[in-house]
C-alpha cells in the first residue's frame, strides 16, 4: 500500500462529514488528521493506493509503512524540541 504526498509533504485523506454524509478528498498536514478525528461529526482516513496508479509529477507515492515511520520520528523530534 502507498500514500500520496504533495510537494509540501501533505498527505491525501478522505474526510467524511457524518452530518451531511459528504466525502471530501484533500491534502492535509499529518498533524491535522488527529485534529479532524477529534470532532464527533467528522472522520479522516489516509487514502491508500496500489503501486500501479500514476500521477502527475507534483505528487509522490510513498510506501505507507515507511511514511508512518518517518512521521512518528518527526513527531517525536518535534515533541522533544518543545
Residue, then its C-alpha position, 0 to 999 in steps of 0.5 A: x500500500x502507498x500514500x500520496x504526498x504533495x510537494x509540501x509533504x501533505x498527505x491525501x485523506x478522505x474526510x467524511x462529514x457524518x452530518x451531511x454524509x459528504x466525502x471530501x478528498x484533500x491534502x492535509x498536514x499529518x498533524x491535522x488528521x488527529x485534529x479532524x478525528x477529534x470532532x464527533x461529526x467528522x472522520x479522516x482516513x489516509x487514502x491508500x493506493x496500489x503501486x500501479x496508479x500514476x500521477x502527475x509529477x507534483x505528487x509522490x507515492x510513498x510506501x505507507x509503512x515507511x511514511x508512518x515511520x518517518x512521521x512518528x520520528x518527526x513527531x517525536x523530534x518535534x515533541x522533544x524540541x518543545 
